[in-house]
Amino acid sequence: MTETRPATVPQVSLANGSKRVVFQGMQHIGSERFYQAVIYDVEKALSEGYVSYYEGVQTSTPASKAFFEQLSQELVGGSDLSGTYKSIGEVCGMKFQLDYFGLLEADKAEHPKRHLVADVDALELKAEYERLMREDPAFAQAHASDFQPKPATNDNTFLPKVVEWLKRGTASQQALGGVTCRGLFTLTQAGAGTAPGRMAPVILDFRNRALAQRIMQSPDDKIFITYGAAHLPGLVAELRKLDPKWAVGSVKWLRTIEAPQHIEGQLRGLEN
């Protein structure tokens, strides 16, 4: 599956006549080669005068951190979202994206105005969630059991349990688990975006509106964005609501998951 139907994300250029935006779709965990290619493109864009926008819900206060941990528990079955993704990457033979964005720290320190975490604060997510619970009956019904203890068979707790099991496994179990994990993750990514998740109105739609407004209000006319690939369609739609002149230009695709390059085997019957 990893080789025959590889997971890919787009890099898309957008323009409205006065601003140019490059949107690089991201994936929380992926191959080392993918992240190296992204960092190269970010550095190239910075050298050409772009400002770099990053994804990452802010947790600026204890209250916002507490809500984000609750939300993470609801989404992936663990309160440490980054830690969960990092662990999944380790057992799947892949990398965690934040480990590679550390390569830009020197430029961030030297040119802080060229780097911006463009995401919302977790308390803004909380306010939007509460608004939807009050004003959207369908949303309220679908989320009536949110933030309550889940049964052990809940889908959100399955993957963290698999990760912990693989960590305790033998070397051969971990190798087999890594192959299976990469295949399943490739299949999951291939289907991403075909059906919106339950929390999409909060974690996608709301953040897309906020990002579109930030782009339009920014004095910068060249912006390079690294955000989850699922944000792209909604972001373009929100930008066009604010300015119908936004148009898609060039598009290229990057492969996010590859089998490890180091391969070993044993020849039989050819001994010298």
C-alpha positions, 0 to 999 in steps of 0.5 A: 500500500505504501508503494502502490498508493502513496500518501501525498500532500499538495503545495499550492500557490494562491494569489489575488493580485495583491498577495501571494500565498504558498500553502504547503500541506502537512502531516503530523508524522511522515518520512524524513525525506518529506520533512527535509523537502518542506524545510528546504522550501520554507528556507527558500521562500524566506530567502525570497522575502516570504513570511512563514506561517505555522500551525499550532493551537496556542495554549497561552494560559493554564485555562487554555492548556487545560482545555486543549488537553481535554480536546486532545483526549477527545480526539486521539485518546491522550492529553499530550497530542504532540507526544502521541504523534511522536510515539506513533512516528517512532513505532511506525518508522516515521518522524514527527514534524516538530522535530524538523521545524527545529532546524529553523530556530536559528532564523527565527531567533535572527528574524523573528518577524519572518516567523509567525504561529498563525493559529488560534488560542485554545480558549478561542476553540472553547468559545466556538465549541460552546457557541455551536453547542448553544446554537446548532442543535445537530452539533449539540446532539452529536457531541452530547457525550464529549469530554466524558469517560469513554469505553475501552473499545472507543476508537480514540483509545485504540491507537495509543494502546497499539503504540504501547503494545508495540513499544514492549514488543520484540524487535521482529514484532516492532519491525512487522508492526512498523510495516503494518502501521505505515500501510494503515497510515497511508490508507488512512491519509488517502481517505482523509477529507472524504468525510469530515470528522465530528469536530470539523466545525471547530478544529477545521472550519473555525481555524480556517476562518481565522487563518483567512482573516489573518492573511487578509489583514496582514501587511505581508504580501508574500506568505508561506503557510505550513498547515495540515493538508485538510485545511486547504479546501476550507481555507481557499473557500474562506479567502474567496468569501473575503475576496473573490479574486483569489485564484489557484496557481501552481500545484505540486505534490509531495509524498509523505510516507516511504518505507525505510531506505536501509534494507538488509537481507541474507543470500543463501547458497552463494557462500565463498 
